[in-house]
Amino acid sequence: MWLRAWPILLVSLAAFADSKIVSRNTGEHYDIVATEYRQGLNARVEFGDRANIFKADEHRVYRLDLRNRTWSTYTPGSSTILMLATWIRRPPRVRESGKTVNVWYEITDTGEKRQMFGHTASHLITRERRMAEPGACEGNSETTTDGWYIVRERGPRYETYLRGDSSWQCRDNIVTHGTRPITGFPLLETVKTGSFTRKHEVQEYSEQHLDRSLFEPPRDFRQVDADETWGQRIESDWQQLKWAFKSWFD
């Protein structure tokens, strides 16, 4: 089931030419090193002994098991039942809180420069402060982001102020003060919100031409069935259809 969420990432990867990025992301309960290869609309992401290949031209996802040298494939949207469920599902109903959340943005350019992976990176510090009226969907928060950035197209960013489950969502009236900072592509970034800290660090960055074979299952790998059997997939799709009908009566 989780494979069906991956193609959504193609929207944010589409703007990139050939590149290889090895990054480490750490937080309170995770420490993940991932390698991303991008070529036009296609992408490959490796983490641990797994890899996922997103082929936009084939509208297909390949899942590789690097340890056992096997691969499986999945075509998003190939189920008629699932497409019908998506078509009839009622959009989430939004509850307006009637409360206001004020958001202040501040960016500081320290003036510091550093050579990183053949690019000149700038040291920027951004702050975001949110003050919510009592009864608002979200609460008060302060976030400080300290990072080194280069000029590079990083694709569209998405943000939502909706809170809640899939049937009911809550929306505040957002009032912004200043413009949300556009920093560039982060090579090193530390984000602190309250007592929580997360860090993003690029360990390798290259824009050299990539071989197209990276975006195909290796020839010496063996094809296996996907994790889900056809019976399990059909049963899951019918469940999605039932939930789609039910969404109109909740």
Secondary structure, DSSP 8 states (H G I E B T S, - for coil): -GGGGGGGGHHHHTT--SEEEEEEEE-SS-EEEEEEEEETTEEEEEETTEEEEEETTTTEEEEEETTTTEEEEE-TT--HHHHHHHHH----EEEEEEEEEEEEEEEEEEEEEEEETTEEEEEEEEEEEEEE-TT-SS--EEEEEEEEEE-----------EEE-SSEEEEEEEEEES------EEEEEEEEETTEEEEEEEEEEE-S---GGGGS--TTSEE---SS-HHHHHHHHHHHHHHHHHTTT-
